[in-house]
């Protein structure tokens, strides 16, 4: 029986991915490949084949009860805010009631208790050792207002396959929201 590293995400259009990939800084960090940019809604961890089938069904059923909605990414910054050194450079999104309801419904249907959710797209991961190599005066302030609007019409069950060159993401199931 195989095990799959699973999460539920909003995938972004090629246009939004292209615009986000232009925000790079000359820092020795592991930058996310353009094709892999997404918003993780829920990380489930490892699932068996049997559990994966149940997850896909639950996500499709839950998505079918929620309407599509608009979202906006409005800031590039270090994140999370309270963590020093930061763990990521991300594009932060506005908190939307529709998104919160969708996540709460997914968590309830999956039998999970969720944490505070802050919608974001990870642009780069910051490893502590990498951060310490950068002289404090050479660490750039990263705080840029942006305005990237898009419509969320589906959510995806995705698998993260860990590879030496970084994770590889595969869409296993696309679940449409009500248009």
C-alpha positions in Angstrom: 0.0 0.0 0.0 1.5 3.4 -1.0 1.5 6.5 1.1 0.8 9.9 -0.4 1.8 13.3 1.0 -1.5 15.2 0.5 -2.7 18.8 0.7 -5.7 20.8 -0.6 -4.9 23.9 -2.5 -6.0 26.7 -4.8 -4.0 26.6 -7.9 -3.3 29.9 -9.6 -3.7 30.9 -13.3 -0.6 31.1 -15.5 -1.0 34.8 -15.6 -0.9 35.2 -11.8 2.0 32.8 -11.5 3.9 34.8 -14.1 3.4 38.0 -12.2 4.4 36.4 -8.9 7.5 34.9 -10.4 8.8 38.4 -11.2 9.1 39.2 -7.5 12.5 37.7 -6.8 15.3 39.1 -4.7 19.0 38.4 -4.9 19.0 36.2 -1.8 20.5 32.7 -1.5 17.1 31.0 -0.8 15.1 28.2 -2.3 12.7 29.9 -4.6 9.5 28.2 -5.6 9.3 27.2 -9.2 6.7 29.3 -11.1 4.6 26.3 -12.0 4.4 25.2 -8.4 2.9 28.5 -7.0 -0.4 27.9 -5.1 -2.3 28.6 -1.9 -2.3 25.7 0.5 -5.7 25.5 2.3 -5.1 22.4 4.3 -2.1 20.1 4.7 -3.3 16.6 5.4 0.1 14.8 5.6 0.5 11.2 4.6 -2.6 9.2 3.4 -3.0 5.6 2.3 -4.6 4.9 -1.1 -7.9 4.1 0.6 -7.9 7.3 2.7 -6.9 9.3 -0.4 -10.0 8.1 -2.2 -12.2 9.2 0.7 -10.4 12.6 0.8 -11.1 13.2 -2.9 -14.7 12.4 -2.5 -15.1 14.6 0.6 -13.4 17.5 -1.2 -15.6 17.2 -4.3 -18.8 17.0 -2.1 -17.7 20.0 0.0 -16.6 22.1 -3.0 -20.0 21.5 -4.7 -21.7 23.3 -1.7 -19.6 26.5 -2.1 -19.8 29.3 -4.6 -16.8 30.6 -6.5 -15.3 33.9 -5.2 -12.8 36.5 -6.0 -9.4 36.8 -4.1 -6.7 39.4 -4.0 -3.0 39.0 -3.2 -2.0 42.4 -1.8 1.5 42.2 -0.3 4.9 40.6 -0.7 6.6 40.2 2.7 8.5 37.9 5.0 6.3 35.5 6.9 4.9 34.5 9.3 5.2 37.9 10.9 5.9 36.7 14.5 8.7 34.3 13.5 12.4 35.4 13.6 14.1 34.5 11.4 11.3 34.4 8.9 10.5 31.0 7.3 9.3 32.3 4.0 8.9 35.1 1.5 5.3 35.1 0.6 2.5 36.9 -1.3 -0.1 37.5 1.3 -3.8 37.4 0.4 -6.8 39.1 1.9 -8.9 37.1 4.3 -12.2 36.4 2.7 -15.3 35.2 4.5 -16.1 32.8 1.6 -12.6 31.2 1.9 -12.9 30.9 5.7 -16.3 29.1 5.3 -14.9 26.8 2.7 -11.9 25.8 4.9 -14.0 25.4 8.0 -16.4 23.1 6.0 -13.5 21.1 4.6 -12.0 20.7 8.1 -15.3 19.6 9.6 -15.9 17.1 6.8 -12.4 15.7 7.1 -12.7 15.5 10.9 -9.9 18.1 11.5 -9.4 21.0 13.8 -7.8 23.8 12.0 -5.4 26.6 12.9 -5.7 30.3 12.1 -5.5 30.5 8.3 -3.6 33.3 6.5 -3.9 32.9 2.8 -0.5 33.1 1.1 1.6 31.9 -1.8 5.1 30.8 -0.8 7.6 32.5 -3.1 10.7 31.3 -1.3 11.7 29.2 1.8 14.1 30.6 4.3 16.4 28.1 6.0 17.8 29.4 9.3 21.4 28.6 8.3 20.9 30.5 5.0 19.5 33.5 6.9 22.5 33.5 9.3 24.9 33.6 6.3 23.4 36.9 5.1 24.9 39.9 6.9 22.2 41.8 8.8 22.8 45.0 6.9 22.5 43.0 3.6 19.1 41.5 4.4 16.6 43.4 2.3 13.4 44.8 3.7 10.7 42.9 1.8 7.4 44.8 2.1 5.8 45.5 -1.2 2.2 46.3 -1.9 0.8 44.5 -4.9 -2.7 44.0 -6.3 -3.3 40.7 -8.0 -6.9 39.8 -8.3 -8.3 36.4 -9.5 -11.4 34.2 -9.3 -11.3 31.0 -7.4 -13.5 28.4 -9.3 -12.0 25.2 -8.0 -9.8 23.6 -5.4 -7.4 20.7 -5.8 -6.4 17.7 -3.9 -2.6 17.6 -4.5 0.3 15.3 -3.8 3.7 16.6 -2.8 6.4 14.2 -4.0 9.6 15.1 -2.1 12.6 15.1 -4.5 16.2 16.2 -4.0 15.7 19.2 -6.2 12.6 20.3 -4.3 9.0 19.1 -4.0 7.1 18.1 -7.1 3.3 18.8 -7.0 0.7 16.7 -8.8 -3.0 17.5 -9.0 -4.9 14.3 -8.1 -8.4 15.7 -8.1 -10.0 19.0 -9.1 -13.2 19.9 -7.3 -15.3 22.7 -8.9 -17.0 25.3 -6.9 -20.5 26.6 -7.9 -20.1 29.2 -10.7 
